Structure formats: C-alpha cells, structure tokens
Amino acid sequence: MITLGELLRDKRDMIVQRWFDDGLATYPEDSASAFKRQKDPFANPIGHSLRLGTKAIFDALLDGAESDTIQHHLNEIVKIRAVQQVTASEAIKFVFSVKQAVRAELGRAARDPRMVDELEAFDGKVDRVALVAFDTYVQCREQVSELRVSEVKRQVSWIIDRVNRRDADPEMAPADPA
C-alpha cells in the first residue's frame, strides 16, 4: 500500500501551486494576478516570499524538518502580512489552506480509510505550523507598534526641544504681531 507521504511527494508541485494560489486569494484580484505573474523578488516580494515559503514549508512538513526551517519561511511570509493592516486570522489563514489543497489534489485517496491516521497526523503538523505563524504575526505586530511609538516619541521630543530652545533664546521667539 502506498503511504500518504508518497502520495504527497508525487503530487507535491500541484499541491504547492494550489496552496500558493489560495494564499494569493487573500489579496484583491488585480494584486493577486500581478503577484502571480511577476517572478522578480525585488519587484514582487509578496509573491516571491509566498512562492518560496509555501514550497519550503510543504517540503519541511513532508520531511519532518526542524521547526527552525519552518519558522524562517513563515517569518518571510508573515512579516509582510503583519504590516498590511490585516487581522491575525486573515494573515495566517493561508497556512490552513494547505489542508484543502492536499485533499483536492489527492481526491478519493484522501477519503480512503487506510489514510485517515496519516492524514490526521499531517493535519496536526499543519495546525502546529499555524500556531507558529500566529506567534510570528504577534511578534511582528509588536515590533511595528514599538517602531510607531518610538517615532512618535522622537517627533514629540524634537518639538519639545524646539519649544524649549525658543523659550530660552528671545531671538528665536516669533515676532510680536502688535
């Protein structure tokens, strides 16, 4: 009997392409088609990180790779989503769509009772990846918030410093209109 792992390896390219397409579906249609067409990583960091990330994460799921490998590729995808002002669920829902991609590509084999245990184990791995993606999203959002707060503090500090210098130096004070 063929194992789930063997089936997934045989259909890897189709599953990864479907997963990539599902990940792009979270963007407006015109943006998604541009992300899909443009292969240049500098002109298209969103499509590039999603394309490479989904492939690497899927391979890591199949190979039982260390979580560091998965974390690296998730970080590349999620950090972009974290600055796009989307909710956490919207940012990480692409992770869960690999389950549907697998089932769609496996067809009847996914419903084979002999595959149930292996498919449940695969789903559990995907769920753990989603939890890591959520943690990554939260960390990235915290960094964005810290950067915003730091920038506001810097601006306020500059304004207060400017006002204090003006008050200390009468020549810097605005001319009396009267």
Helices and strands as residue ranges (DSSP letters): H 4-10, H 12-24, H 29-37, H 45-63, H 67-82, H 88-106, G 107-111, G 113-115, H 116-168, G 170-172
